[in-house]
């Protein structure tokens, strides 16, 4: 007869094996958490309590079943992940290594999205389509891109490597590498080809429209002085 102690021992062993599995297979994703989240305290905390990591784990498994053309099961797994994490990643999406989803609630990654290595997504980000067309209809996000809170990247467009998409920006066109994009619709700020730091202060991103208005205001002040 199986006793309660045996059951508890089995559960403990199973959990420990699962943790070891995650630490080995998802090493880069876990390391990405420590690199980009100052709140991370321990590996155990990240493995057990970080919803972004859990969503990626579910996606990797669902994506394998999707590639094998197994019906229903991939979407079932993605919906379970959505229920527990608040993050929806379609099984068909292709995701590179080192993805970091910070907090993650409301993140949506569409079916034909392609996400490169070392990408960072904050809560409320959408990688979506723009219509009912079939085929490739979601964005390509290249390596080392940071996408701020609430940003929407829509359509079959490409966000170049090392770029930063500001909070709540709506991007509908291709973005070249090493760019910063802000506003609705998204506008590219002047970056002079510099690589964007993933620890960038989100508050102090330059808005090109605001820059132009400030320059215009300065010119008007100079003209008023000359008139006087």
C-alpha positions as a Python dict, from the first residue, in 0.01 Angstrom:
ca = {
    (1, 'X'): (0, 0, 0),
    (2, 'X'): (133, 340, -98),
    (3, 'X'): (177, 566, 203),
    (4, 'X'): (157, 945, 216),
    (5, 'X'): (534, 968, 269),
    (6, 'X'): (601, 784, -59),
    (7, 'X'): (368, 1018, -247),
    (8, 'X'): (534, 1327, -100),
    (9, 'X'): (879, 1187, -176),
    (10, 'X'): (779, 1120, -536),
    (11, 'X'): (644, 1476, -574),
    (12, 'X'): (959, 1628, -427),
    (13, 'X'): (1183, 1423, -656),
    (14, 'X'): (969, 1510, -959),
    (15, 'X'): (984, 1884, -878),
    (16, 'X'): (1362, 1871, -829),
    (17, 'X'): (1409, 1691, -1160),
    (18, 'X'): (1186, 1948, -1332),
    (19, 'X'): (1392, 2234, -1185),
    (20, 'X'): (1717, 2072, -1300),
    (21, 'X'): (1568, 2021, -1647),
    (22, 'X'): (1471, 2389, -1672),
    (23, 'X'): (1810, 2506, -1546),
    (24, 'X'): (1982, 2303, -1817),
    (25, 'X'): (1751, 2341, -2119),
    (26, 'X'): (1644, 2701, -2053),
    (27, 'X'): (1977, 2826, -1923),
    (28, 'X'): (1993, 3128, -2158),
    (29, 'X'): (1639, 3241, -2076),
    (30, 'X'): (1711, 3218, -1703),
    (31, 'X'): (2040, 3403, -1743),
    (32, 'X'): (1853, 3671, -1939),
    (33, 'X'): (1631, 3730, -1637),
    (34, 'X'): (1932, 3799, -1414),
    (35, 'X'): (2090, 4025, -1676),
    (36, 'X'): (1780, 4241, -1728),
    (37, 'X'): (1575, 4224, -1409),
    (38, 'X'): (1730, 4371, -1093),
    (39, 'X'): (1449, 4216, -887),
    (40, 'X'): (1567, 3859, -958),
    (41, 'X'): (1714, 3708, -641),
    (42, 'X'): (1779, 3338, -703),
    (43, 'X'): (1759, 3066, -966),
    (44, 'X'): (1489, 2891, -767),
    (45, 'X'): (1278, 3206, -761),
    (46, 'X'): (1312, 3254, -1137),
    (47, 'X'): (1230, 2892, -1220),
    (48, 'X'): (929, 2870, -990),
    (49, 'X'): (781, 3219, -998),
    (50, 'X'): (865, 3401, -1323),
    (51, 'X'): (566, 3384, -1559),
    (52, 'X'): (776, 3487, -1860),
    (53, 'X'): (996, 3181, -1818),
    (54, 'X'): (692, 2956, -1774),
    (55, 'X'): (534, 3093, -2094),
    (56, 'X'): (852, 3024, -2290),
    (57, 'X'): (872, 2668, -2154),
    (58, 'X'): (513, 2598, -2261),
    (59, 'X'): (580, 2754, -2601),
    (60, 'X'): (888, 2543, -2670),
    (61, 'X'): (688, 2227, -2605),
    (62, 'X'): (383, 2348, -2801),
    (63, 'X'): (605, 2455, -3094),
    (64, 'X'): (753, 2105, -3119),
    (65, 'X'): (406, 1952, -3141),
    (66, 'X'): (306, 2221, -3393),
    (67, 'X'): (602, 2132, -3616),
    (68, 'X'): (496, 1767, -3594),
    (69, 'X'): (151, 1872, -3725),
    (70, 'X'): (-25, 1729, -3420),
    (71, 'X'): (-377, 1881, -3411),
    (72, 'X'): (-531, 2065, -3113),
    (73, 'X'): (-260, 1981, -2858),
    (74, 'X'): (-28, 2276, -2944),
    (75, 'X'): (-310, 2531, -2909),
    (76, 'X'): (-434, 2356, -2595),
    (77, 'X'): (-90, 2397, -2436),
    (78, 'X'): (-69, 2763, -2541),
    (79, 'X'): (-409, 2829, -2386),
    (80, 'X'): (-301, 2663, -2061),
    (81, 'X'): (5, 2890, -2060),
    (82, 'X'): (-216, 3192, -2126),
    (83, 'X'): (-445, 3096, -1836),
    (84, 'X'): (-160, 3064, -1587),
    (85, 'X'): (72, 3342, -1711),
    (86, 'X'): (-141, 3598, -1895),
    (87, 'X'): (99, 3561, -2191),
    (88, 'X'): (-29, 3431, -2525),
    (89, 'X'): (226, 3288, -2766),
    (90, 'X'): (93, 3107, -3071),
    (91, 'X'): (257, 2763, -3113),
    (92, 'X'): (358, 2855, -3468),
    (93, 'X'): (572, 3152, -3363),
    (94, 'X'): (949, 3109, -3396),
    (95, 'X'): (1143, 3234, -3094),
    (96, 'X'): (1520, 3250, -3052),
    (97, 'X'): (1723, 3204, -2738),
    (98, 'X'): (1748, 3445, -2447),
    (99, 'X'): (1398, 3594, -2474),
    (100, 'X'): (1307, 3790, -2160),
    (101, 'X'): (940, 3872, -2098),
    (102, 'X'): (925, 4112, -1804),
    (103, 'X'): (605, 4076, -1596),
    (104, 'X'): (436, 3971, -1920),
    (105, 'X'): (65, 4020, -1853),
    (106, 'X'): (-109, 4094, -2183),
    (107, 'X'): (182, 4001, -2411),
    (108, 'X'): (60, 3852, -2742),
    (109, 'X'): (287, 3694, -3004),
    (110, 'X'): (112, 3598, -3327),
    (111, 'X'): (138, 3281, -3532),
    (112, 'X'): (391, 3389, -3797),
    (113, 'X'): (603, 3608, -3570),
    (114, 'X'): (978, 3549, -3576),
    (115, 'X'): (1168, 3665, -3266),
    (116, 'X'): (1548, 3667, -3266),
    (117, 'X'): (1797, 3614, -2986),
    (118, 'X'): (1822, 3820, -2666),
    (119, 'X'): (1497, 4009, -2724),
    (120, 'X'): (1320, 4185, -2436),
    (121, 'X'): (942, 4231, -2421),
    (122, 'X'): (766, 4428, -2149),
    (123, 'X'): (405, 4382, -2040),
    (124, 'X'): (125, 4453, -2286),
    (125, 'X'): (338, 4410, -2601),
    (126, 'X'): (159, 4284, -2913),
    (127, 'X'): (328, 4127, -3213),
    (128, 'X'): (18, 4110, -3429),
    (129, 'X'): (-126, 4109, -3780),
    (130, 'X'): (-313, 4383, -3960),
    (131, 'X'): (-588, 4193, -4137),
    (132, 'X'): (-741, 3858, -4226),
    (133, 'X'): (-484, 3760, -4486),
    (134, 'X'): (-320, 3418, -4471),
    (135, 'X'): (51, 3345, -4478),
    (136, 'X'): (321, 3565, -4326),
    (137, 'X'): (136, 3845, -4148),
    (138, 'X'): (324, 3906, -3823),
    (139, 'X'): (650, 4090, -3746),
    (140, 'X'): (1012, 3980, -3758),
    (141, 'X'): (1203, 4097, -3450),
    (142, 'X'): (1579, 4076, -3496),
    (143, 'X'): (1843, 4019, -3227),
    (144, 'X'): (1883, 4239, -2917),
    (145, 'X'): (1562, 4437, -2968),
    (146, 'X'): (1386, 4592, -2667),
    (147, 'X'): (1010, 4654, -2693),
    (148, 'X'): (862, 4878, -2425),
    (149, 'X'): (539, 4845, -2229),
    (150, 'X'): (221, 4845, -2436),
    (151, 'X'): (393, 4875, -2775),
    (152, 'X'): (219, 4727, -3080),
    (153, 'X'): (421, 4590, -3372),
    (154, 'X'): (174, 4507, -3647),
    (155, 'X'): (204, 4338, -3984),
    (156, 'X'): (475, 4161, -4182),
    (157, 'X'): (746, 4412, -4098),
    (158, 'X'): (1101, 4386, -3965),
    (159, 'X'): (1243, 4554, -3656),
    (160, 'X'): (1619, 4577, -3709),
    (161, 'X'): (1869, 4444, -3456),
    (162, 'X'): (1969, 4650, -3152),
    (163, 'X'): (1659, 4869, -3183),
    (164, 'X'): (1438, 5004, -2907),
    (165, 'X'): (1061, 5047, -2938),
    (166, 'X'): (928, 5296, -2684),
    (167, 'X'): (634, 5235, -2452),
    (168, 'X'): (291, 5244, -2624),
    (169, 'X'): (441, 5301, -2970),
    (170, 'X'): (248, 5164, -3268),
    (171, 'X'): (484, 5044, -3542),
    (172, 'X'): (349, 4967, -3890),
    (173, 'X'): (662, 5001, -4105),
    (174, 'X'): (1009, 4847, -4114),
    (175, 'X'): (1259, 4985, -3863),
    (176, 'X'): (1633, 4990, -3950),
    (177, 'X'): (1891, 4850, -3713),
    (178, 'X'): (2013, 5060, -3418),
    (179, 'X'): (1699, 5277, -3410),
    (180, 'X'): (1470, 5408, -3140),
    (181, 'X'): (1100, 5437, -3223),
    (182, 'X'): (839, 5631, -3025),
    (183, 'X'): (485, 5760, -3072),
    (184, 'X'): (166, 5675, -3262),
    (185, 'X'): (234, 5601, -3539),
    (186, 'X'): (593, 5509, -3454),
    (187, 'X'): (859, 5767, -3545),
    (188, 'X'): (1232, 5699, -3555),
    (189, 'X'): (1445, 5922, -3335),
    (190, 'X'): (1800, 6029, -3417),
    (191, 'X'): (2043, 5767, -3289),
    (192, 'X'): (2338, 5808, -3528),
    (193, 'X'): (2373, 5432, -3568),
    (194, 'X'): (2453, 5370, -3203),
    (195, 'X'): (2358, 5040, -3042),
    (196, 'X'): (2070, 5066, -2796),
    (197, 'X'): (2142, 4968, -2437),
    (198, 'X'): (1890, 4714, -2303),
    (199, 'X'): (1907, 4896, -1970),
    (200, 'X'): (1790, 5215, -2141),
    (201, 'X'): (1595, 5459, -1924),
    (202, 'X'): (1247, 5442, -2079),
    (203, 'X'): (1155, 5788, -1953),
    (204, 'X'): (1424, 5977, -2144),
    (205, 'X'): (1372, 5853, -2499),
    (206, 'X'): (1380, 6141, -2747),
    (207, 'X'): (1064, 6204, -2951),
    (208, 'X'): (1148, 6345, -3299),
    (209, 'X'): (818, 6534, -3320),
    (210, 'X'): (881, 6695, -2983),
    (211, 'X'): (1235, 6778, -3092),
    (212, 'X'): (1105, 6949, -3408),
    (213, 'X'): (847, 7149, -3212),
    (214, 'X'): (1109, 7262, -2962),
    (215, 'X'): (1340, 7369, -3245),
    (216, 'X'): (1054, 7557, -3410),
    (217, 'X'): (971, 7729, -3083),
    (218, 'X'): (1333, 7841, -3046),
    (219, 'X'): (1332, 7983, -3399),
    (220, 'X'): (1010, 8173, -3329),
    (221, 'X'): (1163, 8324, -3016),
    (222, 'X'): (1468, 8436, -3217),
    (223, 'X'): (1245, 8591, -3484),
    (224, 'X'): (1040, 8773, -3221),
    (225, 'X'): (1360, 8920, -3074),
    (226, 'X'): (1469, 9039, -3420),
    (227, 'X'): (1127, 9196, -3489),
    (228, 'X'): (1140, 9383, -3157),
}
